Amino acid sequence: MMSMSLPSPCSPLSEFLPSPSLSNHPVFFNNTRKLCCHKFSSLKLVFIPAASLSTTKSYPTETTVLHSPSFGNKEQRLYPKEGEEHKGLPMKEEEQESLDFDEKASEFQVLALLNAVKALPCKERVDHIVRVLDKEIGFLNISDFNDVLMALVTANESDLVLKLYSGLSCYSLEPNSWTFTIMVRCHCKKKDPGEAKRVLDQMMQKGFNPNVATLTTLINSFCKMGQLQNALQVFEVMDRIGCKPNIQTYNCLLKGMCYVGRIEEAFELMEDIKKTTVEPDIYTYTAMMDGFCKVGRSDEAMELLNEAMEMGLAPNVVTFNTLLDGYAKEGRPLKGFGVLKLMKQRKCMPDYISYSTLLHGLLLWGKVLAGLRIFNEMDGSGLEADERLMNSLVRGLCRKSIKENDLVEVAYEVFEKMKKRGFVIEQSTYALVIQALWVAKKVDDAFINLHQMVRLGYIPRLITINNVIRALCVGGKVDEAFYVLVLMYENSKIPSRMSYDLLIHELNRQERTLGACNVYGAALVRGVVPHKKPRR
């Protein structure tokens, strides 16, 4: 491992290790500084879209160039004087910055510092790098410190972020709005919204107003943890400080309400959103549809989908998958065919989850032939069903083949595909395949698969073995039947009296008296008294 020699808070920044990876991490330097006596004035700006607080939509929609936060020397107050309208923290327009967290990092920090951090073993990483920073990096100002913090948050080095932040006073620096914002984000990424809320409180006590992105991040974190009441308290803070929620904020609350089963409140909130200047997006509708589907109200979810399309919104694959899942859970998987058709009409191609959800629902509710149709369509589109679904499909086809013999071939084709793909075939699947084969008088295939089943370590049920012995004896293949008997003994299984009777009868018919005597004696030794006896 390459060594890093590194200084004290007052010494200049030394060069970091060269970065072997993270070459396509698109971030940029937010301004030009003099670091370790070099000017990095020619660094290329690489713009990245902001991260979304909705499930898939980027937020904000336009790319934002960030500037270092600067609040001037004026006294800042969180709350207005009596009788004075509170308009939030005063900042010059050009000094306001986007609080999108995944943009606020420099190429230098991510490509140099973070690759050096990641090159270390996990156990050594935090302590070693903190020691390095303590001894060798002198942060010139809070903005430098924030850049390093944000770079580490971007790289998911939360423990290192917390340790650095706890030593902020060692650098004689005071946290600013951006510092607090980064720490809120850090705690949210660690799934600790309670601690993030405490940082937010400290931020406001210092006179800094969080913006909508910061508050939405915290609301989203509380909602994901099922702590809706805490999320609503943060939402109230937004109103108190004059920060207007955006559609991402509302979407987080909608999902949070649906997550804890407060569907009616979520629907009321959605209706209230329509009365404001904030326009619902497809993620708003998808969140509400998901809530309806989770409580068996998929038809109402379909009505919302139609409403969204009438508004000109384009449903995505997640929107449609929500409906497929809802209908499947309600026991109406056949409705999924209509959803699938609508997807294709809207030029939204079904994905793996779409097909798997529908196939699972069809098999769960006994719609095996419909499931086979979806399986073939899925296979034809280049998507492979997983082994769990294929096991279920094969079992369903085998059960149905008892009445419809032509399905045995279809079931066996799917079964062979499983083998070629290296899937694990469950014991119950093997048993039903063997049963279907001997019922269809495909005795050789049944015998071969029984042998494979035992070789894989499965112990067949007595009924499976008895059926194979019976089928082999009826077909005159007594040697193969005798081999199955030996397999049973090796696996501590004792055949039924019927199996012994069938074997002895067939051996007698072939005038193999000695073999019949051996089978009869083996039965007696194991406590079974066959009705059939060897001929004298």
C-alpha positions, 0 to 999 in steps of 0.5 A, a space after each residue: 500500500 502506498 504511504 501518505 505523509 501528511 501535516 497540522 492544521 496550520 501547515 500547507 496542504 500536501 499532495 494527495 495520492 494519485 487516484 486510480 479509480 473513480 475516473 468517471 465521478 462527475 463533479 467540479 471545483 466550485 471556485 479557484 483556491 491556492 492549495 499547497 502553494 499551487 493554483 488549480 485554475 484550469 480545472 475543467 467544470 463537469 456538470 452533473 444533474 442534481 439528485 432527486 428526492 422523488 424516486 426517479 426524477 432528477 431534482 432540480 430539473 436544471 443543472 446548477 452552478 454552485 458558489 461558495 456560501 457567503 452571508 455577509 457581516 450583517 446580523 442574521 436572525 431566525 425570527 422576525 421582530 414583533 410585527 415584522 414579516 419574516 421573509 427568511 434569511 436575507 441573502 443577495 440573489 447571486 450569493 444563494 446557492 443550490 443545496 443539491 448535495 451531489 453537485 457540491 464537491 470538487 473534482 480534486 477532492 473526489 479524485 484525489 482524497 477519496 481514492 486515497 481513502 478508499 485504497 485503505 482497508 476499512 478498519 484503518 480508513 477513518 483513523 488513518 485519514 483523520 490523523 493525516 488531516 489533523 497533521 498535514 492539512 491546514 484549512 484556509 477557511 470554512 469553504 475549504 473544509 466544506 468541500 472536503 466534507 461534501 466530497 466525503 459525503 458523496 463517497 459515503 464516508 459518513 464515519 470520516 465526515 462525523 469525525 472531521 466535523 467533531 474536530 472543526 474547532 481545532 481549525 479555528 473555524 465556525 460552521 456556516 449554513 453549508 456546513 450544517 446542510 452537509 451534516 444534515 445530509 450525512 445523518 440522513 444517509 446514515 439513516 439517522 434522521 433524529 440526529 439530522 434534526 438536531 443538526 437542523 435545530 443547531 443550524 437555526 439557532 445559529 441564525 441560518 435558514 435551511 432551504 427547501 432541499 435541506 428540509 425535503 431531504 430530512 422529511 424524506 429520511 423520516 418518511 422512509 423510516 416510518 416516522 411520519 409525525 416527525 416528518 410533519 413537524 419538519 413540514 411545519 418548520 417550513 411554514 414557520 420560516 416562510 420556506 415554500 414546499 415544492 412538489 418533491 416535498 409533497 411527494 415525500 410526504 405522500 409516500 410517507 403517509 401511504 407507507 404507514 397506511 394513512 391513505 385517506 390523509 394522503 389522498 386529501 393532501 393530493 387534492 390540496 396540492 391541486 389547489 396550490 400553484 404547485 403542479 403534481 407530477 407523475 411521481 405524485 400520482 405514482 405514490 398515491 397509486 402505490 398507496 391505493 394498491 397496497 390496501 386493495 384499491 387498485 381500481 382507484 389507482 387505475 382511475 388516478 392513472 387515467 387522470 394523470 394521462 389526461 393531464 399530459 403526464 407520461 407514466 413510467 415503468 414504475 407507475 405501471 408496475 405498481 398497478 400490476 402488483 396491486 392487481 396481483 395481490 388482490 387476486 385479479 392478475 388477469 387485469 395485468 394483461 390490460 395494464 401490459 397492453 396499455 404500457 406498450 401503447 404508451 411506448 413504455 416497454 415492460 421490464 423484468 419487474 413488470 413480467 415477474 410481478 405479473 407471472 408471480 400473480 398468475 401462478 399464485 392464483 392458479 392461472 398457469 396457462 396465462 402464466 406460460 404465455 407471459 413466460 414465453 413473452 418474457 423469454 422472447 424479449 430477452 429477459 429470464 425469469 428467476 429460478 423461483 418463478 420457473 420452479 413454480 411454473 413447472 410445478 403448475 404445468 405438471 399438476 395441470 398435465 394430469 388432465 391435459 397430457 399435452 402439457 407434459 412436453 411443455 413442462 419438460 421443456 421449461 424444466 430442461 431450460 432450468 437445467 441449462 441455466 444452472 438454476 436450483 431445482 427444488 425437491 418438490 419440482 423434481 417430484 412433480 416432474 417425475 410424477 407427470 412423466 410416469 403418468 404420461 408413460 414416459 418411464 425412462 425419463 422418470 427413471 433418469 430424473 429420479 436418479 438425478 434427484 438422488 444424486 443431487 442429495 434429495 431424498 424422494 418421498 415414498 409415493 414418488 419412489 413407489 410410483 416409479 417402481 410401479 411404472 417400471 414394473 408395468 413396462 417390464 423394466 424390472 432391472 431398473 425397478 430393482 435399481 430404484 429399490 437399492 436407491 431407497 435402501 441407500 437413503 434409509 427408505 423402505 418401499 411399501 408392500 405394493 412396491 415389493 408385490 409389483 417387483 415380485 410379480 414381474 420377476 415371477 412373470 419373467 421366471 426369475 425365481 432367484 431374484 424374486 426370492 431375494 426381493 421377498 427376503 429383503 422385504 421380510 428383513 425390513 419388516 414388510 410382508 409382501 402378499 406376493 411370494 416367489 414361485 416354487 
